Amino acid sequence: MSTSGSQRLYELLPLIHRAFDEAQGGPLRTLLQVIGEEYDRLHADIGQLYDDWFIETCEEQLVPYIGDLVGVPMRESTGAPDWLLRARVANALRYRRRKGLPSTLEQVIWETCGWNARVLESFQGLAATQHVEHVHLEHGRAVDVRRGAPSLLARGEPRTGHLADVRGDGTSVGPRGLFNTFHVGLLLSRMHVYPVERSEPMRVAEGCYTFHALGLDTHLFTLPRREQWPDLPPSLEMPLPLTSRRLEADVALARERLTSTEDILSPQERLEQPEPYLTVRWDDTPVPRVDLHAQDLKHWHRPGPSLVGLRSGHPRVDPLERHLKLEAWMGEEGPHLLHLHLHHPHHEPGSVPALAAALEEALRNASPSLAFAQARVFVSGEHLLVLPGVPLGGHHPVRFAPAPSDPEGAHAMGLMGEHARRVAVLVSQELPPATGESGQGRLLLRLGEGDTVPLSVPLGESPEELARVLRGQLLAYEGWHALAHEALLLVLAEAPHASQYLRAEEDPEDPVTARRLGLSPRVAVDVRRGRLAFSLGEETEGRKLRVDWAFGRPADLGANPAWRETPSEENEPLTWQAEVCEDATSDWVNEPGTTRFNSLSEALVAWEKHDAGEPGTSTPRTAKRGLLRILDSSTYAPGPNATSFQVRVEQGSTLRVEATGGELPALDGGLLADGTGEGARLVLDGLQLRGVEVRGTLRLTVSSCTVLGPLHAPRQDASAFLEVELRGSLLGPVSLPAGTTRLEVSDCVLRGQEGRPALGGEHAHSPGPTTSLTRTTVLDAVHVDALPLAEDCLFAEHVEVRHVQGSLLRTCALPWSSRHLPRHRCLLFSAPLEAAGEATIAAGPEFVSRAVGEPGYARLADTGPIELKTGATDGGEFGVYQPLQEERRLVALRGVLEEFLPAGLSAGVFFID
């Protein structure tokens, strides 16, 4: 344990002097404390002189000097984090010794630019004639179908041959074309990926959820996995948007491992292995990845294999009849008039197969919706089995009625009245032909809440043989049947009640057979929109559903699970500290000085009682400092009959509500904050909210939060005053009254909503408060009282200021319609062509996306005007992404390519995020 300088100096004094000093109250000790502080500084500076000899321990300002010594010039920032630039200098000599390797170039790009890179030696993928004495089997070739496409896709990129591509991509930098002679492609990802563990998805409808806790559509991302699988190619390490093909390949690989006899893991252990970038948990039990299926859920629907259809009676159609008309419904959609052409070239007129083909064709032509467009009609003995294209619930998901012009058509088809039956169906995946494999599997089927039906399944047989065996076993169960259609196996049971669905139960003794046949319940995942849905019959009410997933953003904006440092001015002693965890176990007990809650509402009530002091006592109230920390990624709802949380901060007190590092909690409701006097302060950090309402006299700080709805305050009397500080957040409309509010915004994105401007007053057409903005992107209109200073901001729409003389915009981008505002070194866009000049352009900003949940939200597109990406104070882009310095990173990238690209090779740069 080190001793302070003052203590060391004091101990050097003779004992007699120390004794006299103690007797007189310690004036000599006090003097030596002042001298000791300077001693400590001098001692630390001398110690730092030794540390400054080494790049690993030197001070930050010395990194460029050491870089010059080893030939790594760093005269200006490239936008990459400082710790990466230090690593670039430290590894400079090692990288020069390893020039020419793709892995070296990837690492240098990462340490110089901060971008994940994948070097694709595209010249090796060209379909070219090779020298017969020097054949390279790993170079471009035709697809090897014997190896299996799913396995190839799951383990990496298949090296298939390509013709020379000289066209290129409009966004590429350098020589055009990806596959060309003496050419390499650089695939770059600029995204930061944030993993979220055990978050609570939002329920949209029965069995349908969004990964985002507040219902946003957001693209799912992958995570680097080098630690778990060291032999993976670099393409699977990059933080890329997750694709349906990638998910399907991983599921196919998991299914292959499930049935493999070479794996040392048991089938149950293989099922329980979680997917590192995507895990769905029911009651803390992971759903096996083989049950995940990539689907497009733009229009919400449940996945298979469980469907509900209609089985007809015996059709009685005259063979000479050529046309029939009837009306059809699929769920809530309908009626649609069907025109059935009964003469089919491949079936006998009037036969059941001919009727099935005619009905299926008519259903698919009736509507573009999936339920109709993908409807199927099977032949079940002398009956027709009609299934919708997507699973539909309810009592009558498929129903028919006579057409006014043909009152007998629906009756002749057997689709009406007591002859038609509601049936629950399980439809398998496409099964292979007979493989000759010996063995027996087990199926456990259940209809609704009935008893399970055990079935024995011969493995390795054709679908026809499987259906024949199952029919024999199902004779003992009334209303049950099995049939085969081409490569599909169908099991059906009459289900007259709306809540009856057919499902395959989990068999502890044989968890493989149902999944091999594709009859187990599925979880549909839309990786593009961040949605998931469960099969019919899966009970979701009353069960705890949690998901592990990842999303991407270009920078640390809005609520995210990154670890954040508490500002030094807020590190004062606390009088009250509490923790909230909805998923806490029953043995979660209070620690000394900390109170623990399972409910956020209860914690806020406890704070108000603490802040108000003991009622009925004469002791004067003292200011309190409280910290409320949320320890999980659950979704917290207000109390019964409440639409928002309420928190009250007394005069002089401070409350900080924050998410702990690594967690992403959500408040499914608004927050009503009330301050009672001067000095009352509320800090919100790392939260997702529906909205915020502020009342009274309060200083509100919103940091690293995502507020989907408005942040607003009602008009108050002159005695109340609000100070609002917004930083690093994604916000909806900010509607605050002028005159009684002061607003400061930095590193934020603001957007309007439902006719309200992004920044304005308490009413739609009233001005907002006096506002200062720094590095902020405003996507919609602005109407404020004054703008004392707006610096490095991007205003996408019109800016209206009531007091122009007290305003100044410096190095901002704003539309031509706002040119009357006082400005310095600003850029005007969307101007008439005749007015375009040095600081005025005719084009306007183009954004990758304006949807809050998207990775490219409020980010300038690469195809937009270059002036918007280089016009800020330090040469960066206007707005919230100015610190990224992408143009400077591109310049640094060109320098890296000049130094590390082998002679004779050219490179093309492609952004793949």
FENMO-V167706 format. One record per backbone hydrogen bond with DSSP energy under -0.5 kcal/mol. NH is the residue of the N-H (numbers start at 1). CO is the residue of the C=O. E is the energy in kcal/mol with one decimal. If there is no record, write none. Layout:
NH;CO;E + NH;CO;E
This chain:
8;4;-2.1 + 9;5;-2.5 + 10;6;-2.2 + 11;7;-2.2 + 12;8;-0.9 + 12;9;-0.6 + 13;9;-0.5 + 13;10;-1.1 + 18;14;-1.7 + 19;15;-2.2 + 20;16;-2.2 + 21;17;-2.3 + 22;18;-2.3 + 23;19;-2.0 + 24;20;-1.4 + 25;22;-1.1 + 26;21;-2.9 + 30;26;-1.8 + 31;27;-2.1 + 32;28;-2.4 + 33;29;-1.6 + 34;30;-1.2 + 35;31;-1.9 + 36;32;-3.0 + 37;33;-1.5 + 38;34;-1.1 + 39;35;-1.9 + 40;36;-2.7 + 41;37;-2.0 + 42;38;-2.5 + 43;39;-2.6 + 44;40;-2.7 + 45;41;-2.3 + 46;42;-2.1 + 47;43;-2.2 + 48;44;-2.0 + 49;45;-1.3 + 50;46;-0.8 + 50;47;-0.5 + 51;47;-1.4 + 52;48;-2.4 + 53;50;-1.5 + 54;51;-1.8 + 57;54;-0.8 + 58;54;-1.6 + 62;59;-1.4 + 63;60;-1.3 + 66;62;-2.1 + 67;63;-2.4 + 68;64;-2.1 + 69;65;-1.4 + 70;66;-1.2 + 71;68;-1.0 + 72;67;-3.8 + 73;71;-0.5 + 84;81;-0.7 + 85;81;-1.6 + 86;82;-2.0 + 87;83;-1.5 + 88;84;-2.0 + 89;85;-1.8 + 90;86;-2.4 + 91;87;-2.0 + 92;89;-1.2 + 95;91;-2.5 + 96;92;-1.8 + 97;93;-1.4 + 98;94;-0.6 + 98;95;-0.7 + 99;96;-0.9 + 100;900;-0.7 + 101;98;-1.3 + 105;101;-1.9 + 106;102;-2.4 + 107;103;-2.0 + 108;104;-2.5 + 109;105;-2.3 + 110;106;-1.8 + 111;107;-2.2 + 112;108;-2.0 + 113;109;-2.6 + 114;109;-0.7 + 114;110;-1.2 + 115;109;-0.8 + 116;189;-1.7 + 118;187;-1.7 + 120;118;-0.6 + 120;185;-3.2 + 121;119;-0.7 + 122;120;-2.3 + 123;183;-1.2 + 124;121;-1.7 + 125;122;-1.4 + 126;123;-0.8 + 127;162;-2.6 + 128;126;-1.3 + 134;131;-1.3 + 137;135;-0.7 + 139;136;-1.4 + 140;124;-2.7 + 141;159;-0.9 + 145;143;-1.1 + 147;144;-1.2 + 148;145;-0.7 + 152;148;-1.7 + 153;149;-2.5 + 154;150;-2.2 + 155;151;-1.9 + 156;152;-1.0 + 160;158;-1.8 + 161;141;-3.0 + 162;125;-2.0 + 165;179;-4.4 + 166;164;-0.6 + 172;169;-1.7 + 173;909;-0.9 + 175;907;-0.8 + 180;178;-0.8 + 183;180;-0.8 + 184;906;-2.3 + 185;120;-2.8 + 186;908;-3.4 + 187;118;-2.7 + 187;185;-0.7 + 188;186;-0.7 + 188;910;-2.7 + 189;116;-2.5 + 192;553;-3.0 + 194;551;-3.1 + 195;193;-0.6 + 196;549;-3.7 + 199;547;-2.2 + 200;633;-1.1 + 201;199;-0.7 + 202;210;-1.6 + 202;212;-0.9 + 204;202;-0.5 + 204;208;-2.5 + 205;208;-1.4 + 208;205;-2.3 + 209;532;-3.1 + 210;202;-2.0 + 211;530;-2.8 + 212;216;-0.6 + 212;530;-0.5 + 215;212;-1.5 + 218;216;-0.6 + 218;529;-1.2 + 220;527;-2.4 + 221;550;-2.1 + 222;240;-2.7 + 228;225;-0.5 + 229;225;-2.2 + 232;229;-1.6 + 236;233;-1.7 + 237;234;-1.9 + 238;234;-0.9 + 240;238;-1.8 + 242;220;-3.0 + 247;243;-2.2 + 248;244;-2.8 + 249;245;-2.4 + 250;246;-2.2 + 251;247;-2.4 + 252;248;-2.5 + 253;249;-2.3 + 254;250;-2.3 + 255;251;-2.5 + 256;252;-2.2 + 257;253;-2.3 + 258;254;-1.8 + 259;255;-1.4 + 260;256;-0.5 + 270;266;-2.3 + 271;267;-1.8 + 272;268;-1.5 + 273;270;-0.8 + 274;272;-0.6 + 278;275;-0.6 + 279;548;-2.2 + 281;546;-3.3 + 282;285;-2.6 + 283;281;-0.6 + 283;544;-3.2 + 285;282;-2.1 + 286;284;-0.6 + 287;280;-3.6 + 291;288;-2.1 + 292;289;-1.5 + 293;523;-2.4 + 295;525;-1.9 + 297;295;-0.8 + 300;298;-0.7 + 302;391;-0.9 + 307;425;-2.7 + 309;423;-2.6 + 310;386;-2.3 + 311;421;-2.9 + 312;310;-0.5 + 312;384;-2.8 + 313;414;-2.7 + 315;313;-0.6 + 315;382;-0.6 + 316;412;-3.1 + 321;318;-2.1 + 324;340;-1.6 + 326;338;-1.4 + 327;401;-3.3 + 328;336;-1.9 + 329;399;-2.5 + 330;333;-2.4 + 331;397;-2.8 + 333;330;-1.9 + 336;328;-2.0 + 338;326;-3.4 + 340;324;-2.9 + 340;338;-0.6 + 341;339;-0.6 + 342;322;-2.1 + 342;340;-0.8 + 344;342;-0.8 + 347;344;-1.1 + 351;348;-2.0 + 355;351;-2.2 + 356;352;-2.6 + 357;353;-2.4 + 358;354;-2.2 + 359;355;-2.7 + 360;356;-2.4 + 361;357;-2.0 + 362;358;-2.1 + 363;359;-2.4 + 364;360;-2.2 + 365;361;-1.4 + 366;362;-0.6 + 366;363;-0.9 + 367;363;-0.7 + 372;369;-0.6 + 373;369;-3.5 + 374;370;-2.0 + 375;372;-1.7 + 376;387;-2.2 + 378;385;-2.8 + 380;378;-0.6 + 380;383;-2.4 + 381;379;-0.6 + 383;380;-1.6 + 385;378;-2.8 + 386;310;-3.0 + 386;384;-0.6 + 387;376;-3.0 + 387;385;-0.5 + 388;308;-0.5 + 389;371;-2.2 + 391;302;-0.9 + 399;329;-1.6 + 401;327;-2.2 + 403;325;-0.8 + 403;406;-0.9 + 406;403;-1.5 + 409;406;-1.1 + 412;408;-2.5 + 413;409;-1.5 + 414;411;-1.2 + 415;410;-2.1 + 419;416;-1.1 + 420;416;-0.6 + 420;417;-0.7 + 421;311;-2.7 + 423;309;-1.9 + 424;493;-3.0 + 425;307;-3.0 + 426;491;-2.8 + 427;305;-1.9 + 428;426;-0.5 + 428;489;-2.5 + 429;517;-1.5 + 431;487;-3.0 + 435;460;-1.9 + 436;460;-1.5 + 441;457;-3.5 + 443;455;-2.5 + 445;443;-0.5 + 445;453;-2.2 + 446;503;-2.4 + 447;451;-0.5 + 448;446;-0.7 + 448;501;-2.7 + 450;447;-2.3 + 453;445;-3.6 + 454;452;-0.6 + 455;443;-2.7 + 457;441;-3.1 + 459;439;-2.3 + 461;458;-0.8 + 466;462;-2.4 + 467;463;-2.6 + 468;464;-2.1 + 469;465;-2.4 + 470;466;-2.5 + 471;467;-2.5 + 472;468;-1.6 + 473;469;-1.4 + 474;470;-2.1 + 475;471;-0.6 + 475;472;-0.5 + 476;473;-0.8 + 477;474;-1.8 + 478;476;-0.5 + 480;477;-1.6 + 481;492;-2.4 + 483;490;-2.4 + 485;488;-2.1 + 488;485;-2.6 + 490;483;-3.0 + 491;426;-2.1 + 492;481;-2.7 + 493;424;-2.3 + 494;479;-1.3 + 495;422;-2.4 + 500;497;-1.5 + 501;499;-0.7 + 503;446;-2.1 + 504;519;-0.6 + 505;444;-3.3 + 505;503;-0.6 + 508;506;-0.7 + 510;507;-0.7 + 516;512;-2.4 + 517;513;-1.9 + 518;514;-0.6 + 519;514;-2.8 + 520;514;-0.9 + 521;504;-0.6 + 522;304;-0.7 + 523;291;-2.7 + 524;522;-0.5 + 524;533;-2.6 + 525;293;-2.9 + 526;531;-2.9 + 527;525;-0.9 + 530;526;-1.7 + 531;526;-1.5 + 532;209;-2.6 + 533;524;-2.0 + 534;207;-2.2 + 535;522;-1.4 + 536;303;-0.7 + 536;306;-0.5 + 538;535;-1.8 + 539;537;-0.7 + 540;538;-0.6 + 543;540;-1.4 + 545;543;-0.7 + 546;281;-2.2 + 546;544;-0.5 + 547;199;-2.2 + 548;279;-2.9 + 549;196;-2.3 + 551;194;-1.8 + 553;192;-2.2 + 554;855;-0.6 + 557;555;-2.0 + 558;728;-1.5 + 570;567;-1.7 + 571;568;-1.4 + 572;570;-0.7 + 575;625;-2.6 + 576;625;-1.6 + 578;627;-2.6 + 579;595;-2.4 + 580;629;-2.4 + 581;597;-2.2 + 584;581;-1.2 + 588;585;-1.5 + 589;587;-0.8 + 591;594;-0.6 + 594;591;-2.4 + 595;577;-2.1 + 597;579;-2.6 + 603;599;-1.5 + 604;600;-2.2 + 605;601;-2.0 + 606;602;-2.2 + 607;603;-1.9 + 608;604;-2.0 + 609;605;-1.9 + 610;606;-2.1 + 611;607;-3.1 + 612;608;-2.1 + 613;609;-0.9 + 617;614;-1.0 + 626;654;-3.1 + 627;576;-1.7 + 628;656;-3.2 + 629;578;-2.4 + 629;627;-0.6 + 630;658;-2.7 + 631;580;-3.0 + 631;629;-0.5 + 636;634;-0.6 + 636;666;-3.1 + 642;639;-1.6 + 645;670;-3.0 + 647;672;-2.5 + 649;674;-2.7 + 652;678;-0.6 + 653;650;-1.9 + 654;624;-2.4 + 655;681;-2.0 + 656;626;-2.0 + 657;655;-0.5 + 657;683;-3.2 + 658;628;-2.4 + 658;656;-0.6 + 659;685;-1.7 + 660;630;-2.6 + 662;561;-1.5 + 663;660;-1.7 + 666;634;-1.9 + 667;688;-3.1 + 668;636;-2.6 + 668;666;-0.7 + 669;667;-2.4 + 670;643;-1.3 + 671;691;-1.5 + 672;645;-3.4 + 673;671;-0.7 + 673;693;-3.1 + 674;647;-2.2 + 675;695;-2.1 + 676;649;-2.0 + 677;697;-0.9 + 680;677;-1.8 + 681;653;-2.3 + 682;699;-2.4 + 683;655;-2.5 + 684;701;-2.9 + 685;657;-2.3 + 686;703;-1.8 + 688;665;-0.9 + 689;706;-2.6 + 690;667;-0.5 + 690;669;-1.8 + 691;669;-0.6 + 692;710;-2.0 + 693;671;-2.9 + 694;712;-2.1 + 695;673;-2.3 + 697;675;-1.4 + 698;696;-0.6 + 698;721;-1.1 + 699;680;-2.4 + 700;698;-0.7 + 700;723;-3.0 + 701;682;-2.6 + 702;725;-2.9 + 703;684;-3.1 + 703;701;-0.6 + 704;727;-1.9 + 706;687;-2.3 + 707;705;-0.5 + 707;730;-2.8 + 708;689;-2.3 + 708;706;-0.6 + 709;690;-1.5 + 711;733;-2.5 + 712;692;-2.4 + 712;710;-0.6 + 713;735;-1.5 + 714;694;-0.5 + 720;717;-1.4 + 722;740;-2.7 + 723;698;-2.4 + 724;742;-2.8 + 725;700;-2.9 + 726;744;-3.0 + 727;702;-2.5 + 728;746;-1.7 + 730;705;-2.2 + 731;729;-0.5 + 731;749;-2.9 + 732;707;-0.8 + 732;709;-0.9 + 734;758;-2.4 + 735;711;-2.3 + 735;733;-0.7 + 736;734;-0.6 + 736;760;-2.0 + 738;767;-0.6 + 742;722;-2.1 + 743;770;-2.1 + 744;724;-2.4 + 745;772;-3.0 + 746;726;-2.4 + 747;774;-2.2 + 749;729;-1.9 + 750;777;-2.3 + 751;731;-0.9 + 753;756;-1.1 + 756;753;-1.9 + 758;781;-1.5 + 759;781;-1.3 + 760;734;-2.5 + 761;766;-2.3 + 766;763;-1.1 + 768;783;-2.3 + 770;741;-0.7 + 771;786;-2.4 + 772;743;-2.0 + 773;789;-2.1 + 774;745;-1.9 + 775;791;-2.3 + 777;748;-2.2 + 778;776;-0.5 + 778;794;-3.1 + 779;750;-2.9 + 779;777;-0.6 + 782;798;-2.3 + 783;759;-3.0 + 784;800;-2.0 + 785;768;-1.5 + 789;771;-0.6 + 790;808;-1.5 + 791;773;-2.3 + 792;810;-1.6 + 794;776;-2.3 + 795;793;-0.5 + 795;813;-2.9 + 796;778;-3.0 + 796;794;-0.7 + 797;780;-0.5 + 800;782;-2.8 + 800;798;-0.5 + 802;784;-2.0 + 803;785;-2.8 + 804;802;-0.9 + 807;804;-1.7 + 808;787;-2.5 + 809;822;-1.9 + 810;790;-3.2 + 810;808;-0.5 + 811;824;-2.9 + 813;793;-2.4 + 814;827;-2.2 + 816;829;-1.9 + 818;815;-1.9 + 819;816;-1.5 + 821;818;-1.4 + 824;809;-2.6 + 827;812;-2.8 + 828;839;-2.5 + 829;814;-1.6 + 830;843;-1.6 + 831;841;-1.9 + 835;832;-1.3 + 836;832;-0.7 + 836;833;-0.9 + 837;840;-2.1 + 840;837;-0.6 + 841;828;-2.7 + 848;859;-3.0 + 849;856;-1.1 + 854;851;-1.3 + 857;854;-1.4 + 858;849;-2.5 + 859;856;-1.9 + 861;846;-3.4 + 864;861;-1.5 + 868;865;-0.9 + 869;866;-1.0 + 870;866;-0.6 + 870;867;-0.6 + 871;867;-0.6 + 872;876;-2.6 + 875;872;-1.6 + 878;868;-2.1 + 879;792;-1.6 + 882;879;-1.5 + 884;881;-1.4 + 885;882;-1.4 + 889;885;-1.9 + 890;886;-2.0 + 891;887;-1.8 + 892;888;-2.5 + 893;889;-2.3 + 894;890;-2.0 + 895;891;-1.6 + 896;892;-1.9 + 897;893;-2.4 + 898;894;-2.1 + 899;895;-1.4 + 900;896;-2.9 + 901;897;-1.9 + 905;902;-1.8 + 906;182;-2.0 + 908;184;-2.0 + 909;173;-1.7 + 910;186;-3.1 + 912;188;-2.6 + 912;910;-0.6
